[in-house]
Amino acid sequence: MPQLNRDGLLGSVEYSNGQFDDARYNLTLVHSFANVGGSALNHCCVREFFRDSVGRLSGVVAIDEISGVTISVDARIS
């Protein structure tokens, strides 16, 4: 991938045969994300985006499709 910006890149995954356990891989991604402070949501639909003063995405409003609860999620870069 010659266009890939390598600044800050910590790792990558390559699948050469196209076979892997989707459920286990997805669960590992969610656990890794949560372990570094991320919040994982399920059954949610994004309804609105928030942007900062220069137009960068700064958060979303999501709705839990099961309970109907509205959730505001702030985005941050660390």
PDB file with one MODEL, atoms N, CA, C and O in Angstrom:
MODEL        1
ATOM      1  N   MET A   1       0.838  -1.173   0.000  1.00  0.00           N
ATOM      2  CA  MET A   1       0.000   0.000   0.000  1.00  0.00           C
ATOM      3  C   MET A   1       0.884   1.237   0.000  1.00  0.00           C
ATOM      4  O   MET A   1       1.152   1.796   1.063  1.00  0.00           O
ATOM      5  N   PRO A   2       1.335   1.669  -1.144  1.00  0.00           N
ATOM      6  CA  PRO A   2       2.269   2.792  -1.218  1.00  0.00           C
ATOM      7  C   PRO A   2       1.691   4.115  -0.716  1.00  0.00           C
ATOM      8  O   PRO A   2       2.461   4.987  -0.314  1.00  0.00           O
ATOM      9  N   GLN A   3       0.374   4.300  -0.722  1.00  0.00           N
ATOM     10  CA  GLN A   3      -0.228   5.558  -0.269  1.00  0.00           C
ATOM     11  C   GLN A   3      -0.408   5.602   1.247  1.00  0.00           C
ATOM     12  O   GLN A   3      -0.782   6.647   1.780  1.00  0.00           O
ATOM     13  N   LEU A   4      -0.157   4.517   1.950  1.00  0.00           N
ATOM     14  CA  LEU A   4      -0.355   4.454   3.391  1.00  0.00           C
ATOM     15  C   LEU A   4       0.607   5.384   4.111  1.00  0.00           C
ATOM     16  O   LEU A   4       1.819   5.313   3.907  1.00  0.00           O
ATOM     17  N   ASN A   5       0.067   6.258   4.956  1.00  0.00           N
ATOM     18  CA  ASN A   5       0.891   7.140   5.762  1.00  0.00           C
ATOM     19  C   ASN A   5       1.441   6.339   6.936  1.00  0.00           C
ATOM     20  O   ASN A   5       0.675   5.909   7.798  1.00  0.00           O
ATOM     21  N   ARG A   6       2.740   6.133   6.983  1.00  0.00           N
ATOM     22  CA  ARG A   6       3.350   5.287   8.003  1.00  0.00           C
ATOM     23  C   ARG A   6       3.655   6.018   9.294  1.00  0.00           C
ATOM     24  O   ARG A   6       4.063   5.382  10.266  1.00  0.00           O
ATOM     25  N   ASP A   7       3.474   7.333   9.345  1.00  0.00           N
ATOM     26  CA  ASP A   7       3.718   8.094  10.566  1.00  0.00           C
ATOM     27  C   ASP A   7       2.759   7.623  11.654  1.00  0.00           C
ATOM     28  O   ASP A   7       1.542   7.688  11.482  1.00  0.00           O
ATOM     29  N   GLY A   8       3.297   7.154  12.759  1.00  0.00           N
ATOM     30  CA  GLY A   8       2.480   6.713  13.874  1.00  0.00           C
ATOM     31  C   GLY A   8       1.900   5.320  13.728  1.00  0.00           C
ATOM     32  O   GLY A   8       1.191   4.855  14.620  1.00  0.00           O
ATOM     33  N   LEU A   9       2.184   4.643  12.623  1.00  0.00           N
ATOM     34  CA  LEU A   9       1.669   3.297  12.410  1.00  0.00           C
ATOM     35  C   LEU A   9       2.357   2.325  13.359  1.00  0.00           C
ATOM     36  O   LEU A   9       3.586   2.261  13.405  1.00  0.00           O
ATOM     37  N   LEU A  10       1.568   1.571  14.112  1.00  0.00           N
ATOM     38  CA  LEU A  10       2.125   0.638  15.086  1.00  0.00           C
ATOM     39  C   LEU A  10       2.089  -0.803  14.607  1.00  0.00           C
ATOM     40  O   LEU A  10       2.849  -1.629  15.112  1.00  0.00           O
ATOM     41  N   GLY A  11       1.244  -1.128  13.665  1.00  0.00           N
ATOM     42  CA  GLY A  11       1.147  -2.501  13.202  1.00  0.00           C
ATOM     43  C   GLY A  11       0.078  -2.643  12.143  1.00  0.00           C
ATOM     44  O   GLY A  11      -0.628  -1.688  11.817  1.00  0.00           O
ATOM     45  N   SER A  12      -0.032  -3.837  11.615  1.00  0.00           N
ATOM     46  CA  SER A  12      -1.036  -4.111  10.599  1.00  0.00           C
ATOM     47  C   SER A  12      -1.316  -5.604  10.570  1.00  0.00           C
ATOM     48  O   SER A  12      -0.615  -6.390  11.209  1.00  0.00           O
ATOM     49  N   VAL A  13      -2.344  -5.989   9.825  1.00  0.00           N
ATOM     50  CA  VAL A  13      -2.705  -7.389   9.674  1.00  0.00           C
ATOM     51  C   VAL A  13      -2.850  -7.669   8.189  1.00  0.00           C
ATOM     52  O   VAL A  13      -3.441  -6.877   7.455  1.00  0.00           O
ATOM     53  N   GLU A  14      -2.314  -8.788   7.749  1.00  0.00           N
ATOM     54  CA  GLU A  14      -2.445  -9.197   6.348  1.00  0.00           C
ATOM     55  C   GLU A  14      -3.053 -10.589   6.301  1.00  0.00           C
ATOM     56  O   GLU A  14      -2.622 -11.484   7.028  1.00  0.00           O
ATOM     57  N   TYR A  15      -4.049 -10.773   5.450  1.00  0.00           N
ATOM     58  CA  TYR A  15      -4.653 -12.087   5.247  1.00  0.00           C
ATOM     59  C   TYR A  15      -4.308 -12.536   3.833  1.00  0.00           C
ATOM     60  O   TYR A  15      -4.738 -11.923   2.856  1.00  0.00           O
ATOM     61  N   SER A  16      -3.543 -13.590   3.733  1.00  0.00           N
ATOM     62  CA  SER A  16      -3.114 -14.030   2.405  1.00  0.00           C
ATOM     63  C   SER A  16      -4.032 -15.082   1.815  1.00  0.00           C
ATOM     64  O   SER A  16      -4.120 -15.200   0.593  1.00  0.00           O
ATOM     65  N   ASN A  17      -4.724 -15.854   2.655  1.00  0.00           N
ATOM     66  CA  ASN A  17      -5.583 -16.897   2.101  1.00  0.00           C
ATOM     67  C   ASN A  17      -7.070 -16.562   2.194  1.00  0.00           C
ATOM     68  O   ASN A  17      -7.906 -17.312   1.691  1.00  0.00           O
ATOM     69  N   GLY A  18      -7.401 -15.454   2.827  1.00  0.00           N
ATOM     70  CA  GLY A  18      -8.790 -15.007   2.900  1.00  0.00           C
ATOM     71  C   GLY A  18      -9.638 -15.780   3.890  1.00  0.00           C
ATOM     72  O   GLY A  18     -10.856 -15.603   3.910  1.00  0.00           O
ATOM     73  N   GLN A  19      -9.039 -16.635   4.716  1.00  0.00           N
ATOM     74  CA  GLN A  19      -9.817 -17.403   5.674  1.00  0.00           C
ATOM     75  C   GLN A  19      -9.418 -17.031   7.093  1.00  0.00           C
ATOM     76  O   GLN A  19      -8.241 -17.073   7.450  1.00  0.00           O
ATOM     77  N   PHE A  20     -10.403 -16.668   7.893  1.00  0.00           N
ATOM     78  CA  PHE A  20     -10.181 -16.421   9.309  1.00  0.00           C
ATOM     79  C   PHE A  20     -11.526 -16.468  10.015  1.00  0.00           C
ATOM     80  O   PHE A  20     -12.572 -16.384   9.372  1.00  0.00           O
ATOM     81  N   ASP A  21     -11.503 -16.599  11.316  1.00  0.00           N
ATOM     82  CA  ASP A  21     -12.722 -16.679  12.117  1.00  0.00           C
ATOM     83  C   ASP A  21     -13.222 -15.262  12.378  1.00  0.00           C
ATOM     84  O   ASP A  21     -12.702 -14.567  13.251  1.00  0.00           O
ATOM     85  N   ASP A  22     -14.231 -14.835  11.622  1.00  0.00           N
ATOM     86  CA  ASP A  22     -14.748 -13.463  11.741  1.00  0.00           C
ATOM     87  C   ASP A  22     -15.157 -13.108  13.167  1.00  0.00           C
ATOM     88  O   ASP A  22     -14.812 -12.032  13.656  1.00  0.00           O
ATOM     89  N   ALA A  23     -15.885 -13.992  13.836  1.00  0.00           N
ATOM     90  CA  ALA A  23     -16.399 -13.695  15.172  1.00  0.00           C
ATOM     91  C   ALA A  23     -15.250 -13.525  16.159  1.00  0.00           C
ATOM     92  O   ALA A  23     -15.252 -12.583  16.952  1.00  0.00           O
ATOM     93  N   ARG A  24     -14.285 -14.412  16.121  1.00  0.00           N
ATOM     94  CA  ARG A  24     -13.165 -14.321  17.058  1.00  0.00           C
ATOM     95  C   ARG A  24     -12.328 -13.082  16.769  1.00  0.00           C
ATOM     96  O   ARG A  24     -11.899 -12.396  17.698  1.00  0.00           O
ATOM     97  N   TYR A  25     -12.090 -12.788  15.496  1.00  0.00           N
ATOM     98  CA  TYR A  25     -11.322 -11.601  15.123  1.00  0.00           C
ATOM     99  C   TYR A  25     -12.043 -10.335  15.583  1.00  0.00           C
ATOM    100  O   TYR A  25     -11.419  -9.432  16.141  1.00  0.00           O
ATOM    101  N   ASN A  26     -13.342 -10.266  15.354  1.00  0.00           N
ATOM    102  CA  ASN A  26     -14.128  -9.101  15.758  1.00  0.00           C
ATOM    103  C   ASN A  26     -14.091  -8.923  17.273  1.00  0.00           C
ATOM    104  O   ASN A  26     -13.914  -7.806  17.760  1.00  0.00           O
ATOM    105  N   LEU A  27     -14.253 -10.000  18.013  1.00  0.00           N
ATOM    106  CA  LEU A  27     -14.212  -9.926  19.474  1.00  0.00           C
ATOM    107  C   LEU A  27     -12.847  -9.462  19.965  1.00  0.00           C
ATOM    108  O   LEU A  27     -12.765  -8.689  20.920  1.00  0.00           O
ATOM    109  N   THR A  28     -11.792  -9.918  19.333  1.00  0.00           N
ATOM    110  CA  THR A  28     -10.434  -9.491  19.701  1.00  0.00           C
ATOM    111  C   THR A  28     -10.258  -8.003  19.449  1.00  0.00           C
ATOM    112  O   THR A  28      -9.656  -7.309  20.269  1.00  0.00           O
ATOM    113  N   LEU A  29     -10.771  -7.495  18.327  1.00  0.00           N
ATOM    114  CA  LEU A  29     -10.695  -6.062  18.044  1.00  0.00           C
ATOM    115  C   LEU A  29     -11.438  -5.251  19.100  1.00  0.00           C
ATOM    116  O   LEU A  29     -10.931  -4.230  19.564  1.00  0.00           O
ATOM    117  N   VAL A  30     -12.626  -5.692  19.481  1.00  0.00           N
ATOM    118  CA  VAL A  30     -13.419  -4.977  20.487  1.00  0.00           C
ATOM    119  C   VAL A  30     -12.700  -4.991  21.835  1.00  0.00           C
ATOM    120  O   VAL A  30     -12.638  -3.961  22.506  1.00  0.00           O
ATOM    121  N   HIS A  31     -12.158  -6.135  22.242  1.00  0.00           N
ATOM    122  CA  HIS A  31     -11.433  -6.217  23.511  1.00  0.00           C
ATOM    123  C   HIS A  31     -10.196  -5.325  23.493  1.00  0.00           C
ATOM    124  O   HIS A  31      -9.918  -4.632  24.472  1.00  0.00           O
ATOM    125  N   SER A  32      -9.458  -5.336  22.395  1.00  0.00           N
ATOM    126  CA  SER A  32      -8.265  -4.484  22.286  1.00  0.00           C
ATOM    127  C   SER A  32      -8.640  -3.019  22.390  1.00  0.00           C
ATOM    128  O   SER A  32      -7.969  -2.250  23.077  1.00  0.00           O
ATOM    129  N   PHE A  33      -9.695  -2.636  21.719  1.00  0.00           N
ATOM    130  CA  PHE A  33     -10.196  -1.269  21.734  1.00  0.00           C
ATOM    131  C   PHE A  33     -10.602  -0.857  23.148  1.00  0.00           C
ATOM    132  O   PHE A  33     -10.243   0.228  23.607  1.00  0.00           O
ATOM    133  N   ALA A  34     -11.348  -1.719  23.838  1.00  0.00           N
ATOM    134  CA  ALA A  34     -11.794  -1.425  25.202  1.00  0.00           C
ATOM    135  C   ALA A  34     -10.622  -1.363  26.174  1.00  0.00           C
ATOM    136  O   ALA A  34     -10.633  -0.562  27.108  1.00  0.00           O
ATOM    137  N   ASN A  35      -9.614  -2.202  25.962  1.00  0.00           N
ATOM    138  CA  ASN A  35      -8.453  -2.225  26.854  1.00  0.00           C
ATOM    139  C   ASN A  35      -7.645  -0.935  26.822  1.00  0.00           C
ATOM    140  O   ASN A  35      -6.924  -0.642  27.776  1.00  0.00           O
ATOM    141  N   VAL A  36      -7.747  -0.164  25.753  1.00  0.00           N
ATOM    142  CA  VAL A  36      -7.018   1.108  25.679  1.00  0.00           C
ATOM    143  C   VAL A  36      -7.943   2.305  25.920  1.00  0.00           C
ATOM    144  O   VAL A  36      -7.593   3.443  25.609  1.00  0.00           O
ATOM    145  N   GLY A  37      -9.140   2.029  26.484  1.00  0.00           N
ATOM    146  CA  GLY A  37     -10.018   3.112  26.898  1.00  0.00           C
ATOM    147  C   GLY A  37     -11.187   3.410  25.986  1.00  0.00           C
ATOM    148  O   GLY A  37     -11.938   4.350  26.244  1.00  0.00           O
ATOM    149  N   GLY A  38     -11.364   2.642  24.932  1.00  0.00           N
ATOM    150  CA  GLY A  38     -12.478   2.872  24.017  1.00  0.00           C
ATOM    151  C   GLY A  38     -13.787   2.350  24.588  1.00  0.00           C
ATOM    152  O   GLY A  38     -13.791   1.513  25.490  1.00  0.00           O
ATOM    153  N   SER A  39     -14.890   2.848  24.062  1.00  0.00           N
ATOM    154  CA  SER A  39     -16.219   2.377  24.457  1.00  0.00           C
ATOM    155  C   SER A  39     -16.850   1.672  23.269  1.00  0.00           C
ATOM    156  O   SER A  39     -16.972   2.250  22.189  1.00  0.00           O
ATOM    157  N   ALA A  40     -17.244   0.441  23.467  1.00  0.00           N
ATOM    158  CA  ALA A  40     -17.859  -0.346  22.395  1.00  0.00           C
ATOM    159  C   ALA A  40     -19.373  -0.309  22.545  1.00  0.00           C
ATOM    160  O   ALA A  40     -19.896  -0.502  23.642  1.00  0.00           O
ATOM    161  N   LEU A  41     -20.066  -0.066  21.463  1.00  0.00           N
ATOM    162  CA  LEU A  41     -21.529  -0.031  21.461  1.00  0.00           C
ATOM    163  C   LEU A  41     -22.051  -1.096  20.507  1.00  0.00           C
ATOM    164  O   LEU A  41     -21.414  -1.409  19.501  1.00  0.00           O
ATOM    165  N   ASN A  42     -23.207  -1.644  20.827  1.00  0.00           N
ATOM    166  CA  ASN A  42     -23.823  -2.651  19.977  1.00  0.00           C
ATOM    167  C   ASN A  42     -25.276  -2.262  19.745  1.00  0.00           C
ATOM    168  O   ASN A  42     -25.908  -1.666  20.618  1.00  0.00           O
ATOM    169  N   HIS A  43     -25.792  -2.587  18.604  1.00  0.00           N
ATOM    170  CA  HIS A  43     -27.185  -2.292  18.252  1.00  0.00           C
ATOM    171  C   HIS A  43     -27.463  -0.798  18.296  1.00  0.00           C
ATOM    172  O   HIS A  43     -28.543  -0.381  18.716  1.00  0.00           O
ATOM    173  N   CYS A  44     -26.505   0.009  17.870  1.00  0.00           N
ATOM    174  CA  CYS A  44     -26.670   1.455  17.853  1.00  0.00           C
ATOM    175  C   CYS A  44     -26.594   1.989  16.428  1.00  0.00           C
ATOM    176  O   CYS A  44     -25.888   1.440  15.582  1.00  0.00           O
ATOM    177  N   CYS A  45     -27.317   3.046  16.182  1.00  0.00           N
ATOM    178  CA  CYS A  45     -27.336   3.689  14.880  1.00  0.00           C
ATOM    179  C   CYS A  45     -26.962   5.159  15.072  1.00  0.00           C
ATOM    180  O   CYS A  45     -27.564   5.853  15.892  1.00  0.00           O
ATOM    181  N   VAL A  46     -25.978   5.629  14.324  1.00  0.00           N
ATOM    182  CA  VAL A  46     -25.575   7.036  14.411  1.00  0.00           C
ATOM    183  C   VAL A  46     -26.628   7.892  13.720  1.00  0.00           C
ATOM    184  O   VAL A  46     -27.009   7.621  12.582  1.00  0.00           O
ATOM    185  N   ARG A  47     -27.097   8.931  14.419  1.00  0.00           N
ATOM    186  CA  ARG A  47     -28.139   9.822  13.887  1.00  0.00           C
ATOM    187  C   ARG A  47     -27.624  11.218  13.560  1.00  0.00           C
ATOM    188  O   ARG A  47     -28.216  11.930  12.749  1.00  0.00           O
ATOM    189  N   GLU A  48     -26.515  11.609  14.197  1.00  0.00           N
ATOM    190  CA  GLU A  48     -26.011  12.972  14.005  1.00  0.00           C
ATOM    191  C   GLU A  48     -24.512  12.996  14.290  1.00  0.00           C
ATOM    192  O   GLU A  48     -24.016  12.263  15.145  1.00  0.00           O
ATOM    193  N   PHE A  49     -23.798  13.858  13.554  1.00  0.00           N
ATOM    194  CA  PHE A  49     -22.367  14.048  13.767  1.00  0.00           C
ATOM    195  C   PHE A  49     -22.119  15.426  14.361  1.00  0.00           C
ATOM    196  O   PHE A  49     -22.801  16.390  14.014  1.00  0.00           O
ATOM    197  N   PHE A  50     -21.135  15.516  15.263  1.00  0.00           N
ATOM    198  CA  PHE A  50     -20.684  16.800  15.789  1.00  0.00           C
ATOM    199  C   PHE A  50     -19.339  17.115  15.149  1.00  0.00           C
ATOM    200  O   PHE A  50     -18.526  16.220  14.920  1.00  0.00           O
ATOM    201  N   ARG A  51     -19.110  18.390  14.864  1.00  0.00           N
ATOM    202  CA  ARG A  51     -17.825  18.825  14.311  1.00  0.00           C
ATOM    203  C   ARG A  51     -17.288  19.979  15.145  1.00  0.00           C
ATOM    204  O   ARG A  51     -18.051  20.759  15.715  1.00  0.00           O
ATOM    205  N   ASP A  52     -15.954  20.076  15.210  1.00  0.00           N
ATOM    206  CA  ASP A  52     -15.350  21.174  15.967  1.00  0.00           C
ATOM    207  C   ASP A  52     -15.300  22.428  15.099  1.00  0.00           C
ATOM    208  O   ASP A  52     -15.850  22.443  13.997  1.00  0.00           O
ATOM    209  N   SER A  53     -14.644  23.477  15.589  1.00  0.00           N
ATOM    210  CA  SER A  53     -14.638  24.773  14.910  1.00  0.00           C
ATOM    211  C   SER A  53     -13.935  24.758  13.547  1.00  0.00           C
ATOM    212  O   SER A  53     -14.155  25.652  12.729  1.00  0.00           O
ATOM    213  N   VAL A  54     -13.091  23.745  13.298  1.00  0.00           N
ATOM    214  CA  VAL A  54     -12.424  23.662  11.990  1.00  0.00           C
ATOM    215  C   VAL A  54     -12.996  22.539  11.130  1.00  0.00           C
ATOM    216  O   VAL A  54     -12.424  22.195  10.096  1.00  0.00           O
ATOM    217  N   GLY A  55     -14.115  21.970  11.553  1.00  0.00           N
ATOM    218  CA  GLY A  55     -14.823  20.992  10.737  1.00  0.00           C
ATOM    219  C   GLY A  55     -14.446  19.538  10.964  1.00  0.00           C
ATOM    220  O   GLY A  55     -14.957  18.661  10.269  1.00  0.00           O
ATOM    221  N   ARG A  56     -13.555  19.256  11.929  1.00  0.00           N
ATOM    222  CA  ARG A  56     -13.182  17.869  12.213  1.00  0.00           C
ATOM    223  C   ARG A  56     -14.265  17.187  13.046  1.00  0.00           C
ATOM    224  O   ARG A  56     -14.893  17.813  13.900  1.00  0.00           O
ATOM    225  N   LEU A  57     -14.471  15.917  12.789  1.00  0.00           N
ATOM    226  CA  LEU A  57     -15.445  15.145  13.540  1.00  0.00           C
ATOM    227  C   LEU A  57     -15.072  15.149  15.018  1.00  0.00           C
ATOM    228  O   LEU A  57     -13.936  14.832  15.371  1.00  0.00           O
ATOM    229  N   SER A  58     -16.021  15.506  15.886  1.00  0.00           N
ATOM    230  CA  SER A  58     -15.731  15.566  17.316  1.00  0.00           C
ATOM    231  C   SER A  58     -16.671  14.699  18.151  1.00  0.00           C
ATOM    232  O   SER A  58     -16.496  14.598  19.365  1.00  0.00           O
ATOM    233  N   GLY A  59     -17.662  14.074  17.522  1.00  0.00           N
ATOM    234  CA  GLY A  59     -18.560  13.201  18.256  1.00  0.00           C
ATOM    235  C   GLY A  59     -19.786  12.848  17.447  1.00  0.00           C
ATOM    236  O   GLY A  59     -19.966  13.313  16.322  1.00  0.00           O
ATOM    237  N   VAL A  60     -20.634  12.010  18.042  1.00  0.00           N
ATOM    238  CA  VAL A  60     -21.862  11.587  17.378  1.00  0.00           C
ATOM    239  C   VAL A  60     -22.989  11.460  18.390  1.00  0.00           C
ATOM    240  O   VAL A  60     -22.759  11.361  19.595  1.00  0.00           O
ATOM    241  N   VAL A  61     -24.194  11.467  17.883  1.00  0.00           N
ATOM    242  CA  VAL A  61     -25.375  11.079  18.649  1.00  0.00           C
ATOM    243  C   VAL A  61     -25.819   9.750  18.062  1.00  0.00           C
ATOM    244  O   VAL A  61     -26.043   9.638  16.856  1.00  0.00           O
ATOM    245  N   ALA A  62     -25.945   8.750  18.915  1.00  0.00           N
ATOM    246  CA  ALA A  62     -26.376   7.420  18.480  1.00  0.00           C
ATOM    247  C   ALA A  62     -27.622   7.027  19.255  1.00  0.00           C
ATOM    248  O   ALA A  62     -27.866   7.518  20.356  1.00  0.00           O
ATOM    249  N   ILE A  63     -28.400   6.140  18.668  1.00  0.00           N
ATOM    250  CA  ILE A  63     -29.606   5.634  19.324  1.00  0.00           C
ATOM    251  C   ILE A  63     -29.465   4.132  19.473  1.00  0.00           C
ATOM    252  O   ILE A  63     -29.190   3.423  18.506  1.00  0.00           O
ATOM    253  N   ASP A  64     -29.658   3.654  20.696  1.00  0.00           N
ATOM    254  CA  ASP A  64     -29.686   2.219  20.956  1.00  0.00           C
ATOM    255  C   ASP A  64     -30.965   1.686  20.327  1.00  0.00           C
ATOM    256  O   ASP A  64     -32.062   2.035  20.764  1.00  0.00           O
ATOM    257  N   GLU A  65     -30.838   0.857  19.320  1.00  0.00           N
ATOM    258  CA  GLU A  65     -31.992   0.374  18.564  1.00  0.00           C
ATOM    259  C   GLU A  65     -32.880  -0.575  19.374  1.00  0.00           C
ATOM    260  O   GLU A  65     -34.019  -0.832  18.983  1.00  0.00           O
ATOM    261  N   ILE A  66     -32.384  -1.093  20.483  1.00  0.00           N
ATOM    262  CA  ILE A  66     -33.193  -1.996  21.306  1.00  0.00           C
ATOM    263  C   ILE A  66     -33.973  -1.222  22.361  1.00  0.00           C
ATOM    264  O   ILE A  66     -35.182  -1.406  22.501  1.00  0.00           O
ATOM    265  N   SER A  67     -33.281  -0.352  23.109  1.00  0.00           N
ATOM    266  CA  SER A  67     -33.946   0.373  24.205  1.00  0.00           C
ATOM    267  C   SER A  67     -34.510   1.720  23.783  1.00  0.00           C
ATOM    268  O   SER A  67     -35.392   2.263  24.449  1.00  0.00           O
ATOM    269  N   GLY A  68     -34.002   2.265  22.670  1.00  0.00           N
ATOM    270  CA  GLY A  68     -34.430   3.581  22.234  1.00  0.00           C
ATOM    271  C   GLY A  68     -33.702   4.725  22.920  1.00  0.00           C
ATOM    272  O   GLY A  68     -34.017   5.891  22.683  1.00  0.00           O
ATOM    273  N   VAL A  69     -32.735   4.405  23.766  1.00  0.00           N
ATOM    274  CA  VAL A  69     -31.971   5.424  24.500  1.00  0.00           C
ATOM    275  C   VAL A  69     -31.033   6.151  23.548  1.00  0.00           C
ATOM    276  O   VAL A  69     -30.360   5.525  22.729  1.00  0.00           O
ATOM    277  N   THR A  70     -30.990   7.480  23.660  1.00  0.00           N
ATOM    278  CA  THR A  70     -30.073   8.299  22.866  1.00  0.00           C
ATOM    279  C   THR A  70     -28.765   8.461  23.616  1.00  0.00           C
ATOM    280  O   THR A  70     -28.755   8.748  24.813  1.00  0.00           O
ATOM    281  N   ILE A  71     -27.653   8.275  22.901  1.00  0.00           N
ATOM    282  CA  ILE A  71     -26.324   8.308  23.503  1.00  0.00           C
ATOM    283  C   ILE A  71     -25.485   9.335  22.765  1.00  0.00           C
ATOM    284  O   ILE A  71     -25.439   9.334  21.535  1.00  0.00           O
ATOM    285  N   SER A  72     -24.823  10.212  23.507  1.00  0.00           N
ATOM    286  CA  SER A  72     -23.881  11.169  22.918  1.00  0.00           C
ATOM    287  C   SER A  72     -22.468  10.642  23.161  1.00  0.00           C
ATOM    288  O   SER A  72     -22.089  10.360  24.298  1.00  0.00           O
ATOM    289  N   VAL A  73     -21.698  10.513  22.094  1.00  0.00           N
ATOM    290  CA  VAL A  73     -20.342   9.967  22.188  1.00  0.00           C
ATOM    291  C   VAL A  73     -19.361  11.007  21.664  1.00  0.00           C
ATOM    292  O   VAL A  73     -19.432  11.397  20.499  1.00  0.00           O
ATOM    293  N   ASP A  74     -18.449  11.455  22.516  1.00  0.00           N
ATOM    294  CA  ASP A  74     -17.407  12.398  22.106  1.00  0.00           C
ATOM    295  C   ASP A  74     -16.230  11.646  21.508  1.00  0.00           C
ATOM    296  O   ASP A  74     -15.835  10.594  22.013  1.00  0.00           O
ATOM    297  N   ALA A  75     -15.675  12.181  20.440  1.00  0.00           N
ATOM    298  CA  ALA A  75     -14.475  11.605  19.834  1.00  0.00           C
ATOM    299  C   ALA A  75     -13.271  12.390  20.323  1.00  0.00           C
ATOM    300  O   ALA A  75     -13.343  13.605  20.507  1.00  0.00           O
ATOM    301  N   ARG A  76     -12.164  11.689  20.533  1.00  0.00           N
ATOM    302  CA  ARG A  76     -10.936  12.371  20.935  1.00  0.00           C
ATOM    303  C   ARG A  76      -9.748  11.611  20.373  1.00  0.00           C
ATOM    304  O   ARG A  76      -9.802  10.405  20.129  1.00  0.00           O
ATOM    305  N   ILE A  77      -8.692  12.350  20.181  1.00  0.00           N
ATOM    306  CA  ILE A  77      -7.453  11.762  19.694  1.00  0.00           C
ATOM    307  C   ILE A  77      -6.429  11.922  20.799  1.00  0.00           C
ATOM    308  O   ILE A  77      -6.269  13.007  21.357  1.00  0.00           O
ATOM    309  N   SER A  78      -5.739  10.846  21.112  1.00  0.00           N
ATOM    310  CA  SER A  78      -4.710  10.940  22.144  1.00  0.00           C
ATOM    311  C   SER A  78      -3.359  10.541  21.589  1.00  0.00           C
ATOM    312  O   SER A  78      -2.365  10.558  22.315  1.00  0.00           O
TER     313      SER A  78
ENDMDL
END
